[in-house]
Amino acid sequence: MPSLLTDFLRQAGGTAVIDGGLATELERHGADLNDPLWSAKCLLASPHLIRDVHLDYLENGADILITASYQATIQGFRAKGHSTEESEALLKKSVEIALEARRIYYERCAACSSGDEHDGKIFKQRRILVAASVGSYGAYLADGSEYSGDYGDSITLETLKDFHRRRVQILADSGADLIAFETVPNKLEAQAYAELLEEENIKIPAWFSFNSKDGINVVSGDPLAECGSIAESCKGVIAVGINCTPPRFIHGLILSLKKVTTKPIVIYPNSGESYDGDKKEWVENTGVSNEDFVSYVNKWCEVGACLVGGCCRTTPHTIRGIYRTLSRRSATPAAE
């Protein structure tokens, strides 16, 4: 399993670019996501928009696409009146859309004979991975608890494993290259994922990315070191890192993770903007500018990040900036 990322990073020059925010880009394309399914609503209503956003990211330099399954759960679809079979098909569809975007992109690369860039878009033949997103139990609840990690005493390790089990099985068999367990808010859910990967003998590798609101612990207050250690000890996990966290915290969090893991570090912060859970909207002018976000990238890579992208409120423009920064890094001889 480790060879997937080792080979991929070697081919990419040592660092690779993850895509950026999905839901906020879908909204920019006209989608209405005011729904408990959030971005997964588009799997039902407008899958072409998901494909278009994936293509936008590929054409701005992304090497890894994360599927629109973060908030896609069998339980969530069933609550909307879909059968189990329909719900499982929608999970598979999230991966199929990303695979289709990758195929279309490769066709466009083959048709472009004018070098890597054409009409302001990047058409560079390279290996592209599709990561099937698994959001936390809190994401399914759609009550903001993925940002607190507080699930209450009634939620046990077994509850979480049972909740995620079938979804993980389906995504693992869907044609994706890996599974991205995203915005993991507490140690209990990390443990549930690790045990599921082993119990179900999941055939594709995974990464775990945690979120933090203080730059020290994960959002539940559990120590990041303990969460990172769970990922480190799970043979199915090939990278560990941080997502949906303000950029200013990332440097210190990478250093903390490096103390407990030897695995590649994956980093895709949000824009740093605050989210108003009551109004269900982002608070304007509370985040960093695109230029400031991209200015952090070299520092993150210097301390160990090798997979870098963006989360909520980052855009294809952000990803283009990361692509250019990492391209310059890989083109610079190590001796300089």
The 8 nearest C-alpha neighbors of each residue, nearest first, counted from 0:
[[1, 2, 3, 204, 235, 237, 203, 4],
 [2, 0, 3, 237, 4, 5, 204, 236],
 [1, 3, 5, 0, 4, 6, 7, 237],
 [4, 2, 1, 6, 5, 0, 7, 204],
 [3, 5, 7, 6, 2, 8, 1, 237],
 [4, 6, 2, 8, 7, 3, 9, 1],
 [7, 5, 9, 4, 3, 8, 2, 10],
 [8, 6, 4, 10, 9, 5, 3, 11],
 [9, 7, 13, 11, 10, 5, 6, 14],
 [8, 10, 6, 13, 12, 11, 7, 5],
 [9, 11, 7, 8, 12, 6, 13, 126],
 [12, 10, 8, 9, 13, 15, 14, 7],
 [13, 11, 9, 329, 10, 14, 8, 15],
 [12, 14, 8, 9, 11, 305, 329, 15],
 [15, 13, 305, 8, 306, 12, 11, 325],
 [16, 14, 306, 11, 62, 305, 8, 307],
 [15, 17, 61, 62, 307, 308, 306, 322],
 [16, 18, 308, 63, 61, 307, 62, 64],
 [17, 19, 61, 308, 64, 56, 63, 309],
 [20, 18, 309, 310, 313, 314, 308, 318],
 [19, 21, 310, 311, 313, 312, 314, 23],
 [20, 22, 24, 23, 25, 19, 52, 311],
 [23, 21, 25, 38, 24, 20, 26, 37],
 [22, 24, 26, 25, 21, 312, 20, 27],
 [25, 23, 27, 21, 26, 22, 28, 20],
 [26, 24, 28, 22, 27, 23, 30, 21],
 [27, 25, 30, 29, 23, 28, 24, 31],
 [26, 28, 24, 29, 25, 23, 30, 22],
 [27, 29, 25, 26, 30, 24, 48, 52],
 [30, 28, 26, 27, 25, 31, 48, 24],
 [29, 31, 26, 25, 28, 32, 27, 41],
 [32, 30, 33, 26, 29, 34, 25, 40],
 [33, 31, 37, 34, 38, 30, 40, 26],
 [34, 32, 31, 37, 35, 279, 36, 40],
 [33, 35, 37, 36, 32, 40, 31, 38],
 [34, 36, 37, 141, 33, 139, 140, 75],
 [35, 37, 39, 40, 34, 70, 38, 71],
 [38, 36, 32, 34, 35, 39, 40, 33],
 [39, 37, 22, 40, 41, 32, 36, 67],
 [38, 40, 36, 71, 41, 42, 37, 70],
 [41, 39, 36, 38, 42, 43, 37, 44],
 [42, 40, 45, 44, 43, 39, 46, 38],
 [43, 41, 46, 39, 40, 44, 45, 89],
 [44, 42, 41, 40, 45, 46, 39, 89],
 [43, 45, 41, 42, 40, 46, 30, 47],
 [44, 46, 41, 47, 48, 42, 43, 49],
 [45, 47, 42, 49, 48, 41, 50, 44],
 [48, 46, 50, 45, 49, 51, 96, 41],
 [47, 49, 51, 46, 50, 45, 52, 25],
 [50, 48, 46, 52, 51, 47, 53, 25],
 [49, 51, 47, 53, 48, 52, 100, 96],
 [50, 52, 48, 54, 49, 53, 47, 55],
 [53, 51, 55, 49, 54, 50, 48, 56],
 [52, 54, 50, 56, 51, 55, 100, 49],
 [55, 53, 57, 51, 56, 52, 100, 58],
 [56, 54, 52, 58, 53, 57, 51, 59],
 [55, 57, 59, 53, 54, 315, 58, 61],
 [58, 56, 61, 54, 60, 59, 55, 53],
 [57, 59, 121, 120, 55, 56, 60, 54],
 [60, 58, 319, 56, 57, 121, 315, 61],
 [59, 61, 57, 322, 58, 319, 121, 62],
 [62, 60, 57, 16, 18, 17, 56, 63],
 [61, 63, 127, 16, 17, 15, 60, 128],
 [64, 62, 17, 128, 127, 61, 129, 18],
 [65, 63, 129, 18, 130, 66, 128, 17],
 [64, 66, 130, 131, 132, 129, 63, 67],
 [65, 67, 131, 68, 132, 93, 94, 97],
 [68, 66, 93, 69, 39, 38, 65, 132],
 [67, 69, 71, 132, 70, 66, 93, 39],
 [70, 68, 134, 132, 133, 71, 67, 39],
 [69, 71, 68, 36, 39, 134, 139, 138],
 [70, 72, 68, 39, 69, 36, 90, 75],
 [73, 71, 75, 74, 76, 70, 166, 139],
 [72, 74, 86, 76, 75, 77, 87, 83],
 [75, 73, 77, 72, 76, 78, 86, 139],
 [76, 74, 72, 78, 77, 73, 139, 79],
 [75, 77, 79, 73, 78, 86, 74, 81],
 [76, 78, 81, 80, 74, 79, 75, 82],
 [77, 79, 75, 76, 80, 74, 81, 73],
 [80, 78, 76, 77, 81, 75, 74, 36],
 [79, 81, 77, 78, 82, 76, 75, 86],
 [82, 80, 77, 76, 79, 85, 86, 83],
 [83, 81, 85, 84, 77, 86, 80, 76],
 [82, 84, 86, 85, 87, 73, 81, 77],
 [85, 83, 87, 82, 86, 88, 81, 89],
 [86, 84, 88, 82, 87, 83, 81, 89],
 [87, 85, 83, 73, 89, 88, 84, 76],
 [86, 88, 90, 84, 89, 85, 83, 73],
 [87, 89, 85, 91, 86, 90, 92, 84],
 [90, 88, 92, 86, 91, 87, 85, 93],
 [89, 91, 87, 92, 93, 88, 68, 86],
 [92, 90, 88, 89, 93, 94, 173, 95],
 [91, 93, 95, 89, 94, 90, 88, 96],
 [94, 92, 90, 91, 96, 67, 95, 66],
 [93, 95, 97, 92, 96, 91, 66, 98],
 [94, 96, 92, 98, 97, 93, 99, 91],
 [97, 95, 99, 94, 98, 93, 50, 92],
 [96, 98, 100, 94, 99, 95, 66, 101],
 [97, 99, 95, 101, 100, 96, 94, 102],
 [100, 98, 102, 96, 101, 97, 95, 103],
 [101, 99, 97, 103, 98, 102, 50, 54],
 [100, 102, 104, 98, 99, 103, 105, 97],
 [103, 101, 99, 105, 104, 100, 98, 106],
 [104, 102, 106, 100, 105, 101, 99, 107],
 [103, 105, 107, 101, 106, 102, 100, 108],
 [104, 106, 108, 102, 107, 103, 101, 109],
 [107, 105, 103, 109, 104, 108, 110, 102],
 [106, 108, 104, 110, 109, 105, 111, 103],
 [109, 107, 122, 105, 111, 106, 110, 124],
 [108, 110, 106, 107, 111, 105, 112, 124],
 [109, 111, 107, 108, 106, 112, 105, 122],
 [112, 110, 108, 109, 113, 107, 122, 114],
 [111, 113, 114, 110, 109, 108, 115, 117],
 [114, 112, 111, 117, 115, 116, 122, 110],
 [115, 113, 116, 112, 111, 117, 122, 123],
 [114, 116, 123, 122, 121, 113, 117, 124],
 [117, 115, 121, 120, 122, 114, 119, 118],
 [116, 118, 120, 119, 121, 113, 115, 122],
 [119, 117, 120, 116, 121, 122, 113, 58],
 [118, 120, 117, 116, 121, 59, 58, 122],
 [121, 119, 58, 117, 116, 118, 59, 122],
 [120, 122, 116, 58, 115, 59, 123, 60],
 [123, 121, 108, 115, 116, 58, 120, 124],
 [122, 124, 115, 121, 125, 108, 116, 114],
 [123, 125, 108, 122, 105, 126, 109, 115],
 [126, 124, 123, 127, 62, 11, 10, 105],
 [125, 127, 128, 62, 124, 7, 10, 11],
 [128, 126, 62, 63, 125, 129, 101, 64],
 [127, 129, 63, 176, 64, 130, 62, 126],
 [130, 128, 64, 175, 176, 63, 65, 131],
 [129, 131, 65, 177, 178, 179, 175, 176],
 [132, 130, 178, 66, 179, 65, 175, 177],
 [131, 133, 179, 69, 68, 66, 65, 178],
 [134, 132, 180, 69, 179, 181, 68, 135],
 [135, 133, 69, 181, 70, 138, 180, 132],
 [134, 136, 137, 138, 183, 145, 133, 182],
 [135, 137, 139, 138, 140, 134, 159, 145],
 [136, 138, 145, 144, 140, 135, 139, 141],
 [137, 139, 141, 135, 136, 140, 145, 134],
 [140, 138, 136, 141, 137, 70, 75, 135],
 [139, 141, 137, 142, 138, 136, 144, 143],
 [142, 140, 138, 139, 35, 143, 137, 144],
 [143, 141, 140, 144, 137, 138, 145, 139],
 [142, 144, 145, 146, 141, 137, 138, 276],
 [143, 145, 137, 147, 146, 148, 142, 149],
 [146, 144, 137, 148, 143, 138, 147, 184],
 [145, 147, 144, 143, 148, 218, 184, 210],
 [148, 146, 144, 219, 218, 149, 145, 184],
 [149, 147, 219, 184, 145, 185, 144, 146],
 [150, 148, 147, 151, 144, 219, 145, 185],
 [149, 151, 148, 154, 152, 144, 137, 153],
 [152, 150, 153, 149, 154, 148, 155, 144],
 [151, 153, 154, 150, 155, 149, 156, 158],
 [152, 154, 151, 155, 150, 158, 156, 159],
 [155, 153, 152, 158, 151, 150, 156, 159],
 [156, 154, 158, 157, 153, 159, 152, 187],
 [155, 157, 159, 158, 191, 187, 160, 154],
 [156, 158, 160, 155, 159, 161, 191, 154],
 [159, 157, 155, 161, 156, 160, 154, 162],
 [160, 158, 162, 156, 157, 161, 191, 163],
 [159, 161, 157, 191, 163, 162, 158, 164],
 [162, 160, 158, 164, 159, 163, 157, 165],
 [161, 163, 159, 160, 164, 158, 165, 136],
 [162, 164, 160, 166, 161, 165, 167, 159],
 [165, 163, 161, 167, 166, 160, 162, 168],
 [166, 164, 168, 167, 163, 169, 162, 161],
 [165, 167, 169, 168, 163, 164, 170, 72],
 [166, 168, 170, 164, 165, 169, 171, 163],
 [169, 167, 165, 171, 166, 170, 164, 172],
 [170, 168, 166, 172, 171, 167, 173, 165],
 [169, 171, 173, 167, 172, 168, 166, 131],
 [170, 172, 168, 169, 173, 167, 203, 201],
 [173, 171, 169, 170, 174, 168, 175, 202],
 [172, 174, 170, 91, 171, 175, 169, 94],
 [173, 175, 172, 176, 94, 171, 95, 170],
 [176, 174, 129, 177, 173, 130, 131, 94],
 [177, 175, 129, 128, 130, 203, 174, 178],
 [176, 178, 130, 204, 205, 203, 175, 131],
 [177, 179, 205, 131, 130, 132, 180, 204],
 [180, 178, 132, 206, 181, 130, 205, 131],
 [181, 179, 133, 207, 206, 132, 134, 178],
 [180, 182, 208, 134, 183, 179, 133, 207],
 [181, 183, 209, 210, 208, 184, 242, 243],
 [184, 182, 209, 181, 185, 135, 208, 210],
 [185, 183, 148, 218, 145, 219, 182, 217],
 [186, 184, 148, 219, 187, 188, 183, 221],
 [185, 187, 189, 226, 188, 190, 221, 225],
 [188, 186, 190, 189, 185, 191, 156, 155],
 [187, 189, 191, 190, 186, 185, 192, 159],
 [190, 188, 186, 192, 191, 187, 193, 183],
 [189, 191, 193, 187, 188, 192, 194, 186],
 [192, 190, 188, 194, 160, 189, 193, 156],
 [191, 193, 195, 189, 190, 194, 196, 188],
 [194, 192, 190, 196, 195, 191, 233, 189],
 [193, 195, 197, 191, 196, 192, 198, 190],
 [196, 194, 198, 192, 197, 193, 199, 191],
 [197, 195, 201, 193, 194, 199, 198, 200],
 [196, 198, 200, 194, 195, 199, 193, 201],
 [199, 197, 195, 200, 196, 194, 201, 193],
 [198, 200, 201, 197, 196, 195, 168, 164],
 [201, 199, 197, 198, 196, 202, 195, 235],
 [202, 200, 196, 199, 203, 171, 197, 168],
 [201, 203, 200, 204, 171, 172, 235, 196],
 [202, 204, 177, 201, 171, 176, 205, 178],
 [205, 203, 177, 235, 236, 0, 237, 178],
 [206, 204, 178, 236, 177, 179, 237, 235],
 [205, 207, 238, 179, 236, 239, 237, 180],
 [206, 208, 239, 180, 181, 179, 240, 209],
 [209, 207, 240, 241, 181, 239, 242, 182],
 [208, 210, 183, 241, 182, 242, 184, 240],
 [211, 209, 182, 217, 242, 244, 241, 243],
 [212, 210, 217, 218, 244, 213, 214, 216],
 [211, 213, 218, 214, 244, 210, 217, 245],
 [212, 214, 215, 211, 216, 248, 218, 217],
 [215, 213, 248, 211, 212, 252, 216, 251],
 [216, 214, 213, 252, 223, 217, 211, 222],
 [217, 215, 222, 223, 220, 221, 211, 214],
 [216, 218, 211, 210, 223, 220, 219, 221],
 [217, 219, 211, 147, 220, 184, 212, 146],
 [220, 218, 148, 147, 185, 221, 217, 184],
 [219, 221, 216, 218, 217, 222, 185, 148],
 [220, 222, 219, 217, 216, 185, 223, 186],
 [223, 221, 216, 224, 225, 220, 217, 226],
 [222, 224, 216, 226, 225, 217, 227, 221],
 [225, 223, 227, 222, 226, 228, 259, 256],
 [226, 224, 228, 223, 227, 222, 229, 186],
 [227, 225, 223, 186, 229, 228, 224, 222],
 [226, 228, 224, 230, 229, 225, 223, 231],
 [227, 229, 231, 225, 230, 226, 259, 224],
 [230, 228, 226, 232, 227, 231, 233, 190],
 [229, 231, 227, 233, 228, 232, 236, 239],
 [230, 232, 228, 260, 229, 233, 227, 262],
 [231, 233, 229, 230, 228, 234, 236, 193],
 [234, 232, 230, 235, 231, 236, 193, 229],
 [233, 235, 236, 232, 237, 231, 0, 230],
 [234, 236, 204, 233, 205, 237, 196, 0],
 [237, 235, 205, 206, 234, 233, 204, 238],
 [236, 238, 1, 206, 205, 262, 204, 235],
 [239, 237, 206, 263, 262, 264, 236, 265],
 [240, 238, 207, 264, 206, 208, 265, 263],
 [239, 241, 208, 265, 264, 266, 209, 207],
 [242, 240, 208, 209, 266, 210, 267, 265],
 [241, 243, 267, 268, 244, 210, 208, 266],
 [244, 242, 269, 268, 310, 210, 311, 182],
 [243, 245, 268, 242, 269, 210, 211, 246],
 [246, 244, 271, 247, 269, 268, 248, 270],
 [247, 245, 249, 248, 268, 271, 244, 292],
 [248, 246, 245, 249, 250, 271, 214, 295],
 [249, 247, 214, 246, 250, 245, 251, 252],
 [248, 250, 252, 246, 251, 247, 253, 214],
 [251, 249, 253, 252, 299, 248, 254, 247],
 [250, 252, 254, 253, 249, 248, 255, 214],
 [251, 253, 255, 249, 254, 250, 214, 256],
 [254, 252, 256, 250, 255, 251, 249, 257],
 [253, 255, 257, 251, 252, 256, 250, 258],
 [256, 254, 252, 253, 257, 258, 251, 224],
 [257, 255, 253, 258, 259, 254, 260, 227],
 [256, 258, 254, 260, 259, 255, 253, 261],
 [257, 259, 256, 255, 260, 254, 224, 261],
 [260, 258, 256, 257, 228, 224, 227, 261],
 [261, 259, 231, 257, 262, 256, 258, 228],
 [260, 262, 263, 257, 259, 231, 258, 264],
 [263, 261, 238, 260, 237, 264, 239, 231],
 [264, 262, 238, 305, 239, 265, 261, 237],
 [263, 265, 304, 240, 239, 238, 305, 262],
 [264, 266, 240, 306, 239, 304, 307, 238],
 [267, 265, 307, 241, 240, 242, 306, 268],
 [268, 266, 309, 308, 242, 310, 307, 241],
 [269, 267, 243, 242, 244, 309, 310, 246],
 [268, 270, 310, 243, 311, 271, 244, 245],
 [269, 271, 286, 272, 312, 313, 287, 245],
 [270, 272, 245, 286, 269, 287, 246, 273],
 [273, 271, 286, 285, 270, 282, 274, 281],
 [272, 274, 282, 281, 285, 271, 275, 286],
 [275, 273, 281, 282, 280, 276, 272, 279],
 [274, 276, 280, 278, 279, 277, 281, 282],
 [275, 277, 279, 278, 274, 280, 143, 142],
 [278, 276, 279, 275, 280, 274, 143, 142],
 [277, 279, 280, 275, 276, 281, 274, 282],
 [280, 278, 276, 277, 275, 281, 274, 33],
 [279, 281, 275, 278, 274, 282, 276, 277],
 [280, 282, 274, 273, 275, 283, 272, 279],
 [283, 281, 273, 274, 285, 272, 280, 275],
 [282, 284, 285, 281, 272, 286, 273, 280],
 [283, 285, 286, 282, 272, 287, 288, 273],
 [284, 286, 272, 283, 273, 282, 271, 287],
 [287, 285, 272, 271, 270, 284, 288, 273],
 [288, 286, 271, 270, 291, 292, 289, 285],
 [287, 289, 291, 290, 292, 286, 270, 293],
 [288, 290, 292, 291, 317, 293, 287, 316],
 [289, 291, 293, 288, 292, 294, 320, 317],
 [290, 292, 294, 288, 293, 289, 287, 295],
 [293, 291, 289, 294, 290, 295, 288, 287],
 [292, 294, 290, 295, 296, 291, 321, 320],
 [293, 295, 291, 292, 296, 290, 297, 298],
 [296, 294, 293, 298, 292, 297, 299, 291],
 [295, 297, 299, 298, 293, 294, 300, 321],
 [298, 296, 300, 299, 295, 301, 294, 324],
 [299, 297, 301, 296, 300, 295, 302, 250],
 [300, 298, 296, 297, 301, 302, 304, 250],
 [299, 301, 304, 303, 297, 302, 298, 305],
 [300, 302, 298, 299, 303, 297, 304, 296],
 [303, 301, 300, 299, 304, 298, 254, 253],
 [302, 304, 300, 301, 305, 264, 299, 253],
 [305, 303, 300, 264, 299, 306, 265, 302],
 [304, 306, 14, 264, 300, 307, 303, 15],
 [307, 305, 265, 15, 14, 16, 304, 266],
 [308, 306, 266, 16, 17, 267, 265, 305],
 [309, 307, 17, 267, 18, 16, 19, 266],
 [308, 310, 19, 267, 268, 313, 269, 20],
 [309, 311, 269, 20, 19, 268, 243, 267],
 [312, 310, 20, 269, 313, 243, 270, 23],
 [313, 311, 270, 20, 23, 269, 314, 310],
 [312, 314, 20, 19, 309, 311, 270, 310],
 [313, 315, 317, 316, 19, 20, 312, 318],
 [314, 316, 318, 317, 56, 59, 319, 55],
 [315, 317, 319, 314, 318, 320, 59, 289],
 [318, 316, 314, 320, 315, 319, 289, 313],
 [317, 319, 315, 321, 320, 316, 322, 59],
 [320, 318, 59, 322, 316, 317, 321, 60],
 [321, 319, 317, 323, 318, 322, 293, 324],
 [320, 322, 318, 324, 323, 319, 293, 325],
 [323, 321, 319, 325, 60, 320, 324, 326],
 [322, 324, 326, 320, 321, 325, 319, 327],
 [323, 325, 321, 327, 326, 322, 320, 328],
 [324, 326, 328, 322, 327, 323, 321, 329],
 [327, 325, 323, 329, 328, 324, 322, 330],
 [326, 328, 330, 324, 325, 329, 323, 331],
 [327, 329, 325, 331, 326, 330, 324, 297],
 [330, 328, 326, 12, 331, 327, 325, 13],
 [329, 331, 327, 328, 326, 332, 12, 325],
 [330, 332, 328, 329, 327, 333, 335, 334],
 [333, 331, 334, 335, 330, 329, 328, 327],
 [332, 334, 335, 331, 329, 328, 330, 13],
 [335, 333, 332, 331, 330, 328, 329, 301],
 [334, 333, 332, 331, 328, 330, 329, 327]]
